[in-house]
Amino acid sequence: MENVQGYEIEKSILFENNRGFALGHNPAAPQPFVTWQFTENEGGVRDYYWGHYHPDREWAEKDFARRVDDYQYLFKVEEKAPGQEQGEYYRYYSTQRPFDIGATPDTKDNPLVEVVNYEDDRRRPVAGGQIQAWGEAVYKKPLTPKQIRDYELTPAPDNPGWKRSITARLKEDAAKGQELQKEPGQKRNHKTHKDR
């Protein structure tokens, strides 16, 4: 089982939008039971937030069930079956400030599915530690580059169809000691030092 901040995760539920809830136990903690909301990223890495701490198991179990029921009712999502692929959802992080009214695009053709401001009034690492964010907004369709720029959002690296920037690819390939791969059919426009 997974261990988060000293709490052993005893049970969890994951929804088709890769959000879920977990119940943890740490007998040495002042509040030995906790329920967390989490987001599961590509590769199965979970980012936990919004912890509710409890003195006994009964309260924690009730809180877990209530949070799961409320979330399913509000967002009309089903539990994700083992092996089921994630539905097409696009996540965007707020790296400059917490979300507030009017801080996200919300159009009729691409309505906002969910907004989450992380707890603790601080930015936290997300996307496997690649990004520091205050919260995230979720959509069923991708935002336009203008919307991303205007609202100062950062797309999640695991968004469907996400293409890494050339800078990120260069850094990654340099770390691997490889030359940047070219697009098929792309020709070299310059001579190498050996050809000169």
N, C-alpha and C positions, 0 to 999 in steps of 0.2 A: 504494500500500500504506500501511497504518497505521504510525505511528511512536509507540512507547511508551517513555518514559524513554531516548530515544536509540537504541533497538533497532527496526529495521525488521522488521515482521511478515512472514515469508516464507511461512508456511502456517498454517492453523488448521482446526479441525473444530468444528462446532456441533451439539449434540444437540437432540432434540425438546423438552427441558425448558429450553431457552435457556441451557445451560451448555456450556462447551467448553474447548479447549486450543489454545494458539498457540505457534509456534516463532519466535523473533526472533534477529536478528543485528546486532551493532554492532562493526565491525572495530577501533574505537578503544578499546573497553572492555577491562579486564584479563581478564574472562571474556567473550569475544565472543559466546557463544551462550546463549540462555535459553529455557526452556519455562515458560509461565504457564497457570494455570487462569483462566477468565473467566466472567462472567455477562453476557448480553446483555439489556439493558433494552428497553422499548418505544421504538421509533425507531432501534434498531440501535446504541445507545451501549453500549460494552463496559467493564465494570469488571474490571481485571486484578488478580490476587493470586496468592499462593503460587508465586513464581518460583523455579525451579531453574536455577542458572547453571553453565555448562560451558566448559572450555577449548577444545574442538574440536567440529566438526559431528557426527562419528560418535556421540559420547556424547549430544549433544543430540537427535539423531534417534532413538536407542534410548530415551531418557527420554520423548520425545514419544509414541512408539508404546506404551510400557509404561503411561504415564498414561492414554492413550485406552482401551486394552484393559482396564485395571483398573477404570476408571470405568464402562465399558459392562457389565462383569461384575457389579459391585457394585449398580448402580442400574437395570439392565435397560432401558436406553434405546437408541434407534436414532439414527443420524445424521439431522439435519434436512435434508430435501430443499429445494432453492431454491424460495421462494414458499410453502412449507408454513407453515400457521398454528401458533402455539404451542399445546401442549396446555393443559388447565386445571390450572395450578399456582398456588398461593398462597404468596407470599414474605412473611416477617415478619422485621424487623430487631431486633437486640438493641442498644439505644442506651445502656443503663446499664452493662453489663459483658459480658465474653466469656461464651459459652455454657459450661455445665458440666452435670454429671449432675443431672437433675431440673429443669433450667432451661427446659424446653420442655414443653408439653402433648403427651402421646402416648397417645391413646385407641384402643380397638379399632375404633371406627367412623371415625376419622380419624387413621391412623398417620402418624408423622413420616416423610417421604421422605428428607430430607437436612438435615444441619446443617453449616454452614461457619463456622469462626472465622477471621477475616482475620489475616494475618501481622503482624509488627512490634509486637505488644503495644500497639496503639493503635487508636483509632477512625479510620475513614477515610470520605471522602465517597462516598456511593452514591446511586442514583436520580437521576443527573444533578446531583449536588452538593446536593440538597435535604435529605439526611439524613446525619448522622454516626453510623456504626454499628461495633460490634465484630465482628458476624457476622450470618448469616441462617439462618433455618429455613424449610424448604419443605414444603408439604402439598398433597394433591390436593383437599381441601375447605377452605372458609374456616373460620377459628377463630371462636368466639363472642366477642362483646364482653367478656364476663366473663373468658374465657381470655386475651385480649389484655391486659386490665387487670391481672389477677392475675400474669401472667408479665412484665409491663412490656415488651411488644413493640410495634413500630410497623409497621403494614401497608405494603407497598410500594405506591407510587402507581399502578403498572401492573398490580395484581391485577385479575383479571376481576371486573366488576361493582362495582369500587371507586367510591365516590361521595365527591367532595371535600367537605370541611367547608364550612359557610357562611362561616366566617372566610377560608378560602383563596379561595373564589369571590369574596368581596367585595374582597379585596386584588388579585386578578387583574383583576377588572373595573374597579377604581379606577385601576389602572396603565394600562389600555386607555382610560380615560375614558368608560366605559359604565355604564349603570344595570344593576343586578343583574336578570337575567332571572327572571321569575316562572314558577311551574309553570302548565301549562294550566288554565284555569278558576279560577285564584286571583284573588280580588277585592281591591281596595284597601280597607282599613278606615279610612283617614284621608284628610283633604283635604290637597292640596298648598298651599303658600303662595299660589299664584295663585288657588285656589278659595276662600280664606278671605275 
